[in-house]
């Protein structure tokens, strides 16, 4: 069913569905009516010759420079061309599509003074798979993601480059739009400004990172349950009564998952059978994984609120007033993205420590999980790789949102750096996916060396799935491609889909 572009808040699931091309979009008539109403206000401003920022004036430091009626179109085109100054590798197609959807939805709220055709063009680009090439670097997150969104707007006016359909190589924008049979626009007053004000590129990156993070949090429980069985875990630490005495909902969900995932296992133990207490990396899984879940929940609420917000400047209020303000400022998303990134680091850090426990030879498996150590190094260097990625994540977790460098001749004298925060969170999430892949590999190798018997029914599903893409390690071999293959099971949702089918109500 198509997702409506109507200015109302969107769920993360809807944003991701549009970004991944699983759902088309549609503009309801009420949204068109709202846009027409706000456009009429802009037309009246021009007709009356009133001085309104970005409509009949220049931008930023040039806010006091008047623009004649004859030059308002040139003003908007010049803004888009001059602001398309990004650099670096492009964002992924999914990130750009998420940003396009969110920007279209903000404009459809009817507070931006754009013609409906502007939003209709963005909707057509989404539905016909025209995706602008948008460089990743160059936004300071106020007055919005100016450079990235200008690269999106560039394609609307027939400039820049875009991908069309499943083409791997970008086309010139005019060619991509022609193939999709989408008309090129001449932007009218306020429309270039409206297309570039707001932090939807940040929000698009954050949405895709959140989607990945939610899957990683659930997958981490599955993988940790395998490690627990390989290390003869004491599951008392996941007792419902115990966890309920500190009722953090994230910990309650993680503990419930662990109880379900370990049910029926012949490899768990009781206090005193092997040891009295487990190390923290096993005993405190609910508390650590749960904290990540709660961060994901908070950041999702920030994103979903942003998805239904009007963020350009100035805005046309329902009573007809045109008011300048700072809704474009990216600080709310910057702080949220930094929080997301540092929380995901914890998911990687505790996973790496479990990997180390699997390797050290103190818990029943041979050192480095090789039956013939010395001649073979086994999985020794996989722990090095995980340690390296975790250390890199710690560097990436330094908050971007605490930084600011004034721009526009000190007119824009506090900026958010939110796009950098979102990109860092995205990079952390990919590193964490790789660390979890290494733990998955190591846990299953340890269980294999224990003969693979006694694994819980849910764990058996995950264990068997791993060996469909790699094979157990008897002698040393190249393992870099195998890490990628295992990570593919995680990022493609195959492990989640498989285990969800075996465990009812996995949270």
C-alpha positions as CSV (number, residue, x, y, z in Angstrom):
1,X,0.0,0.0,0.0
2,X,1.5,3.4,-1.0
3,X,2.8,5.6,1.8
4,X,1.2,9.0,2.0
5,X,3.2,12.3,1.6
6,X,0.9,14.4,3.8
7,X,3.1,16.3,6.3
8,X,2.2,14.0,9.1
9,X,4.8,12.0,11.2
10,X,6.0,8.8,9.6
11,X,7.0,5.6,11.3
12,X,10.6,4.3,10.9
13,X,9.1,1.3,9.1
14,X,7.4,3.5,6.5
15,X,10.6,5.6,6.0
16,X,12.6,2.5,5.5
17,X,10.0,0.9,3.2
18,X,10.1,3.9,0.8
19,X,13.9,4.2,1.1
20,X,14.4,0.6,0.1
21,X,11.9,0.8,-2.7
22,X,9.4,-1.6,-1.2
23,X,6.6,1.0,-1.2
24,X,5.6,3.8,-3.5
25,X,4.3,7.2,-2.3
26,X,1.1,9.1,-3.0
27,X,0.1,12.7,-2.2
28,X,-3.5,13.0,-0.8
29,X,-5.7,15.9,-2.0
30,X,-5.7,17.5,1.5
31,X,-1.9,17.9,1.3
32,X,-2.3,19.6,-2.1
33,X,-4.8,22.0,-0.8
34,X,-2.5,22.9,2.1
35,X,0.3,23.6,-0.3
36,X,-1.9,25.7,-2.5
37,X,-3.0,27.8,0.5
38,X,0.5,28.5,1.6
39,X,1.6,29.2,-1.9
40,X,-1.0,31.9,-2.2
41,X,0.6,33.7,0.7
42,X,4.0,33.8,-1.1
43,X,2.4,35.0,-4.3
44,X,0.7,37.9,-2.4
45,X,4.1,38.8,-0.9
46,X,5.6,39.1,-4.3
47,X,2.7,41.0,-5.7
48,X,2.8,43.5,-2.8
49,X,6.6,43.9,-3.0
50,X,7.0,43.1,0.7
51,X,10.5,42.3,2.1
52,X,10.5,38.7,3.3
53,X,13.6,36.7,3.8
54,X,14.5,34.3,1.0
55,X,11.4,35.3,-1.1
56,X,12.3,38.9,-2.0
57,X,15.7,39.1,-0.3
58,X,19.1,37.3,-0.6
59,X,20.2,34.6,1.8
60,X,22.3,34.4,4.9
61,X,24.5,37.4,5.2
62,X,22.6,38.8,2.1
63,X,19.3,38.8,3.9
64,X,19.2,42.6,3.7
65,X,19.7,42.7,-0.1
66,X,16.4,43.2,-1.9
67,X,15.6,41.1,-5.0
68,X,13.3,42.5,-7.7
69,X,10.2,40.6,-8.9
70,X,12.0,39.9,-12.2
71,X,14.9,38.2,-10.5
72,X,13.1,35.8,-8.0
73,X,13.4,32.8,-10.3
74,X,17.1,33.5,-11.0
75,X,17.5,33.8,-7.2
76,X,16.2,30.3,-6.6
77,X,18.2,28.7,-9.4
78,X,21.4,30.5,-8.2
79,X,20.8,29.3,-4.7
80,X,20.5,25.6,-5.7
81,X,23.6,25.8,-8.0
82,X,25.8,27.7,-5.6
83,X,24.8,25.5,-2.6
84,X,25.5,22.2,-4.4
85,X,29.0,22.2,-3.1
86,X,29.3,18.8,-1.4
87,X,32.4,16.6,-1.7
88,X,33.5,13.1,-1.1
89,X,31.9,9.7,-1.8
90,X,28.1,9.7,-2.4
91,X,25.5,8.7,0.1
92,X,23.9,5.3,-0.5
93,X,20.8,5.3,-2.7
94,X,18.7,4.3,0.3
95,X,19.9,7.2,2.4
96,X,19.2,9.6,-0.4
97,X,15.7,8.2,-1.0
98,X,14.9,8.5,2.7
99,X,16.0,12.1,2.7
100,X,13.9,12.8,-0.4
101,X,10.8,11.3,1.1
102,X,11.3,13.2,4.4
103,X,11.9,16.5,2.6
104,X,8.8,15.9,0.4
105,X,6.8,15.2,3.5
106,X,8.0,18.3,5.2
107,X,7.0,20.4,2.2
108,X,3.6,18.7,2.0
109,X,2.8,20.0,5.4
110,X,1.8,23.2,3.7
111,X,3.9,25.6,5.7
112,X,6.7,26.2,3.1
113,X,5.0,28.1,0.3
114,X,5.9,25.8,-2.5
115,X,3.7,24.7,-5.4
116,X,2.3,21.2,-5.3
117,X,4.3,20.4,-8.4
118,X,7.6,20.5,-6.4
119,X,6.4,17.7,-4.1
120,X,4.9,15.9,-7.0
121,X,8.2,15.9,-8.7
122,X,10.0,14.4,-5.7
123,X,7.2,11.8,-5.4
124,X,7.6,10.9,-9.1
125,X,11.4,10.6,-8.6
126,X,10.8,8.2,-5.7
127,X,8.3,6.1,-7.5
128,X,10.3,5.9,-10.8
129,X,13.6,5.4,-9.0
130,X,15.5,8.5,-10.0
131,X,18.0,9.0,-7.2
132,X,20.3,12.0,-7.2
133,X,24.0,11.6,-6.6
134,X,24.7,13.4,-3.3
135,X,28.2,13.8,-1.9
136,X,28.5,12.9,1.8
137,X,30.6,15.8,3.1
138,X,29.9,19.5,3.3
139,X,26.9,20.0,5.6
140,X,27.3,21.7,9.0
141,X,23.6,21.0,9.9
142,X,22.3,24.6,9.8
143,X,20.6,26.2,8.0
144,X,19.8,22.6,7.4
145,X,21.7,20.2,5.2
146,X,22.3,22.9,2.6
147,X,24.8,21.2,0.4
148,X,23.3,17.7,0.3
149,X,19.8,18.9,-0.2
150,X,21.0,21.3,-3.0
151,X,22.4,18.2,-4.8
152,X,18.9,16.7,-4.6
153,X,17.3,20.0,-5.9
154,X,19.9,20.2,-8.6
155,X,18.4,17.1,-10.3
156,X,14.9,18.7,-10.1
157,X,16.1,21.6,-12.3
158,X,17.9,19.3,-14.7
159,X,21.5,19.6,-13.4
160,X,23.9,17.3,-11.6
161,X,23.7,13.5,-11.8
162,X,21.3,10.8,-10.8
163,X,20.9,7.0,-10.9
164,X,17.9,5.7,-12.8
165,X,16.3,2.4,-11.8
166,X,18.9,-0.3,-11.3
167,X,21.6,1.4,-13.3
168,X,25.0,1.2,-11.4
169,X,26.4,4.2,-13.2
170,X,25.0,7.7,-12.8
171,X,23.4,9.5,-15.7
172,X,23.3,13.3,-16.3
173,X,20.2,14.5,-14.5
174,X,18.4,15.5,-17.7
175,X,18.8,12.0,-19.1
176,X,17.7,10.3,-15.9
177,X,14.6,12.5,-15.7
178,X,13.8,12.0,-19.4
179,X,14.1,8.2,-19.1
180,X,11.7,8.4,-16.2
181,X,9.4,10.8,-18.1
182,X,9.6,13.4,-15.3
183,X,9.5,17.0,-16.2
184,X,12.3,19.4,-15.3
185,X,11.1,22.3,-13.1
186,X,11.8,26.1,-13.2
187,X,11.7,27.0,-9.5
188,X,9.5,29.9,-8.5
189,X,10.0,32.2,-5.5
190,X,10.9,30.5,-2.2
191,X,11.1,27.0,-3.7
192,X,14.9,26.6,-3.9
193,X,15.1,27.8,-0.3
194,X,12.4,25.4,0.8
195,X,14.1,22.4,-0.9
196,X,17.4,23.0,0.8
197,X,16.3,24.2,4.4
198,X,16.1,21.4,6.9
199,X,18.2,18.4,8.0
200,X,16.5,15.7,6.0
201,X,19.8,14.3,4.7
202,X,20.8,13.8,8.3
203,X,17.4,12.2,9.1
204,X,17.7,9.9,6.1
205,X,21.1,8.6,7.2
206,X,19.8,8.3,10.8
207,X,16.7,6.4,9.6
208,X,18.8,3.7,7.8
209,X,21.2,3.5,10.7
210,X,18.3,3.1,13.2
211,X,16.8,0.3,11.0
212,X,20.2,-1.5,11.1
213,X,20.7,-0.8,14.8
214,X,17.3,-2.3,15.7
215,X,18.2,-5.5,13.8
216,X,21.6,-5.6,15.4
217,X,20.2,-5.4,18.9
218,X,17.9,-8.3,18.3
219,X,20.6,-10.3,16.5
220,X,23.1,-9.6,19.3
221,X,20.8,-11.5,21.7
222,X,20.7,-14.5,19.4
223,X,24.5,-14.6,19.0
224,X,25.1,-14.0,22.7
225,X,22.9,-17.0,23.5
226,X,25.1,-19.1,21.3
227,X,28.2,-17.8,23.0
228,X,26.6,-18.5,26.4
229,X,26.0,-22.1,25.4
230,X,29.6,-22.5,24.2
231,X,30.8,-21.1,27.5
232,X,28.3,-23.1,29.8
233,X,26.5,-20.0,30.9
234,X,24.5,-19.7,34.2
235,X,21.1,-18.4,33.0
236,X,20.0,-17.3,36.5
237,X,21.2,-13.8,35.7
238,X,18.3,-13.6,33.2
239,X,15.6,-14.6,35.7
240,X,12.4,-12.6,35.3
241,X,12.1,-12.0,39.0
242,X,15.6,-10.7,39.2
243,X,15.4,-8.4,36.2
244,X,12.0,-7.1,37.4
245,X,13.6,-5.6,40.5
246,X,15.3,-3.1,38.2
247,X,12.5,-2.7,35.6
248,X,14.4,-1.0,32.7
249,X,12.3,-2.1,29.7
250,X,15.3,-2.7,27.5
251,X,16.8,-5.1,30.0
252,X,13.5,-6.9,30.4
253,X,13.2,-7.4,26.7
254,X,16.8,-8.7,26.3
255,X,16.4,-11.1,29.3
256,X,13.1,-12.4,27.9
257,X,14.9,-13.1,24.6
258,X,17.7,-14.9,26.3
259,X,15.4,-17.1,28.3
260,X,13.5,-18.0,25.0
261,X,16.7,-18.6,23.1
262,X,18.3,-20.8,25.8
263,X,15.1,-22.8,26.5
264,X,15.8,-26.5,26.1
265,X,19.6,-26.2,26.0
266,X,21.7,-29.0,27.5
267,X,24.7,-26.7,27.7
268,X,23.7,-24.3,30.4
269,X,24.8,-24.8,34.0
270,X,23.8,-24.0,37.6
271,X,25.8,-21.9,40.1
272,X,28.7,-24.0,41.5
273,X,28.7,-26.7,38.8
274,X,31.6,-25.1,36.9
275,X,31.8,-21.6,38.6
276,X,29.7,-19.6,41.0
277,X,29.2,-16.6,38.8
278,X,29.7,-15.8,35.2
279,X,31.9,-12.9,34.0
280,X,30.1,-9.6,33.3
281,X,30.1,-10.2,29.5
282,X,27.6,-13.1,30.1
283,X,26.0,-12.1,33.3
284,X,25.2,-8.5,32.3
285,X,24.0,-9.1,28.8
286,X,20.4,-7.9,29.6
287,X,21.7,-4.6,31.1
288,X,24.1,-3.8,28.3
289,X,22.0,-4.9,25.4
290,X,19.0,-3.4,27.1
291,X,20.6,0.0,27.3
292,X,21.2,0.0,23.6
293,X,17.5,-0.9,23.0
294,X,16.4,2.1,25.0
295,X,18.7,4.4,23.1
296,X,17.3,3.1,19.9
297,X,13.8,3.7,21.1
298,X,14.6,7.3,22.1
299,X,16.3,8.1,18.8
300,X,13.5,6.6,16.9
301,X,11.0,8.9,18.7
302,X,13.2,11.9,17.8
303,X,13.3,10.9,14.1
304,X,9.6,10.2,13.9
305,X,8.8,13.6,15.4
306,X,11.2,15.2,12.8
307,X,9.5,13.4,10.0
308,X,6.3,15.3,10.5
309,X,7.9,18.7,11.1
310,X,8.1,21.9,9.1
311,X,11.8,22.9,9.0
312,X,12.6,25.5,6.4
313,X,12.8,29.3,6.9
314,X,10.7,31.3,6.8
315,X,7.5,29.3,7.4
316,X,4.0,30.2,6.4
317,X,1.9,29.8,9.5
318,X,-1.8,28.6,9.3
319,X,-2.9,32.2,10.2
320,X,-1.1,33.5,7.1
321,X,1.8,35.1,8.9
322,X,5.3,34.4,7.5
323,X,7.7,34.0,10.3
324,X,11.5,33.5,10.3
325,X,13.0,31.2,12.9
326,X,15.4,28.3,13.4
327,X,13.4,25.1,12.8
328,X,16.1,24.1,10.3
329,X,18.8,23.7,13.0
330,X,20.0,20.2,13.3
331,X,20.9,20.0,17.0
332,X,18.0,17.7,18.0
333,X,19.1,15.1,15.4
334,X,22.8,15.7,16.1
335,X,22.5,14.9,19.8
336,X,20.3,11.9,18.9
337,X,22.8,10.6,16.3
338,X,25.7,10.9,18.8
339,X,23.7,9.1,21.4
340,X,22.9,6.3,18.9
341,X,26.5,5.9,17.9
342,X,27.9,5.7,21.4
343,X,25.2,3.3,22.4
344,X,26.0,0.9,19.5
345,X,29.6,1.0,20.6
346,X,28.5,-0.9,23.8
347,X,27.0,-3.6,21.6
348,X,30.3,-4.1,19.9
349,X,32.4,-3.8,23.0
350,X,30.6,-6.5,25.0
351,X,30.6,-8.7,21.9
352,X,34.4,-8.4,21.4
353,X,34.9,-9.4,25.1
354,X,32.8,-12.5,24.6
355,X,34.9,-13.3,21.5
356,X,38.0,-13.1,23.7
357,X,36.4,-15.5,26.2
358,X,35.7,-17.9,23.4
359,X,39.4,-17.8,22.3
360,X,41.3,-18.0,25.6
361,X,41.0,-21.7,26.2
362,X,39.7,-21.4,29.7
363,X,36.1,-22.4,29.1
364,X,36.5,-25.9,27.6
365,X,37.3,-25.1,24.0
366,X,40.9,-25.2,22.7
367,X,42.8,-21.9,22.5
368,X,41.8,-19.9,19.4
369,X,39.2,-22.6,18.6
370,X,41.6,-24.7,16.6
371,X,42.1,-28.5,17.3
372,X,45.7,-28.3,16.3
373,X,47.2,-25.1,17.8
374,X,50.7,-24.1,17.0
375,X,50.7,-25.3,13.5
376,X,47.4,-23.5,13.1
377,X,46.4,-20.1,14.5
378,X,42.7,-20.8,14.2
379,X,40.5,-17.8,14.8
380,X,43.2,-15.9,16.7
381,X,43.3,-12.9,14.4
382,X,39.5,-12.6,14.2
383,X,39.6,-11.3,17.7
384,X,42.3,-8.8,16.6
385,X,39.9,-7.6,13.9
386,X,37.1,-7.2,16.3
387,X,39.3,-5.3,18.8
388,X,40.4,-3.0,16.0
389,X,36.9,-2.3,14.9
390,X,35.8,-1.6,18.5
391,X,38.7,0.8,19.0
392,X,37.7,2.6,15.8
393,X,34.2,2.9,17.0
394,X,35.4,4.5,20.2
395,X,37.1,7.2,18.1
396,X,34.0,7.6,16.0
397,X,31.9,8.0,19.1
398,X,33.4,11.3,19.9
399,X,30.3,13.6,19.6
400,X,30.0,15.8,16.6
401,X,27.2,17.8,18.1
402,X,29.5,19.5,20.6
403,X,31.4,21.2,17.8
404,X,30.4,24.4,16.0
405,X,32.2,26.6,13.5
406,X,30.4,29.9,12.5
407,X,29.4,30.2,8.8
408,X,28.0,32.9,6.5
409,X,30.2,35.7,7.8
410,X,29.1,34.9,11.4
411,X,25.4,35.3,10.6
412,X,25.0,31.6,11.2
413,X,27.1,31.6,14.3
414,X,26.1,28.2,15.9
415,X,25.8,25.1,13.8
416,X,25.0,21.5,14.7
417,X,27.3,19.2,12.7
418,X,24.4,16.8,12.8
419,X,25.2,15.2,9.4
420,X,28.6,14.2,10.6
421,X,27.0,12.7,13.7
422,X,24.7,10.6,11.6
423,X,27.5,9.5,9.3
424,X,29.6,8.4,12.3
425,X,26.7,6.5,13.8
426,X,26.2,4.8,10.4
427,X,29.9,3.8,10.3
428,X,29.8,2.5,13.9
429,X,26.7,0.4,13.1
430,X,28.5,-1.3,10.2
431,X,31.6,-2.0,12.4
432,X,29.4,-3.5,15.1
433,X,27.7,-5.7,12.5
434,X,31.1,-7.1,11.6
435,X,32.1,-7.6,15.3
436,X,28.8,-9.6,15.8
437,X,29.6,-11.6,12.7
438,X,32.9,-12.6,14.2
439,X,31.3,-13.6,17.5
440,X,28.7,-15.6,15.6
441,X,31.5,-17.4,13.7
442,X,33.5,-18.0,16.9
443,X,30.5,-19.2,19.0
444,X,29.5,-21.7,16.3
445,X,33.1,-22.9,15.9
446,X,33.3,-23.5,19.7
447,X,30.0,-25.4,19.7
448,X,31.2,-27.4,16.7
449,X,34.3,-28.4,18.7
450,X,31.9,-29.5,21.5
451,X,30.3,-31.8,19.0
452,X,27.4,-29.5,18.3
453,X,25.2,-31.5,20.7
454,X,22.9,-30.0,23.4
455,X,22.2,-26.7,21.6
456,X,18.8,-25.2,22.3
457,X,16.2,-25.5,19.6
458,X,16.5,-21.8,18.7
459,X,20.2,-21.9,18.9
460,X,20.3,-24.9,16.6
461,X,18.5,-22.9,13.9
462,X,21.2,-20.1,14.0
463,X,24.0,-22.7,14.3
464,X,22.8,-24.6,11.2
465,X,22.3,-21.4,9.3
466,X,25.9,-20.4,9.7
467,X,27.2,-23.5,8.1
468,X,25.2,-22.8,5.0
469,X,27.6,-20.0,4.1
470,X,30.9,-21.2,5.6
471,X,32.3,-24.4,7.0
472,X,34.0,-25.3,10.3
473,X,37.7,-24.5,10.7
474,X,39.9,-27.6,10.9
475,X,43.1,-26.0,9.4
476,X,44.1,-22.4,8.8
477,X,42.6,-20.7,5.7
478,X,41.8,-17.3,4.5
479,X,38.9,-16.0,6.5
480,X,38.3,-12.4,5.4
481,X,35.7,-13.5,2.8
482,X,34.0,-15.7,5.4
483,X,33.6,-12.7,7.8
484,X,31.9,-10.9,5.0
485,X,29.6,-13.9,4.3
486,X,28.6,-14.2,7.9
487,X,28.0,-10.4,8.2
488,X,25.7,-10.9,5.2
489,X,23.6,-13.2,7.2
490,X,23.2,-10.5,9.8
491,X,22.6,-7.5,7.5
492,X,20.3,-9.4,5.2
493,X,18.0,-10.4,8.1
494,X,18.5,-14.1,7.3
495,X,19.4,-15.0,10.9
496,X,16.5,-13.0,12.3
497,X,14.0,-14.5,9.9
498,X,15.3,-18.0,10.7
499,X,15.3,-17.7,14.4
500,X,12.0,-15.7,14.6
501,X,10.4,-18.7,13.0
502,X,11.7,-21.0,15.8
503,X,11.0,-18.7,18.8
504,X,7.6,-17.2,19.3
505,X,7.6,-13.6,20.4
506,X,11.3,-12.8,20.2
507,X,11.4,-9.1,21.2
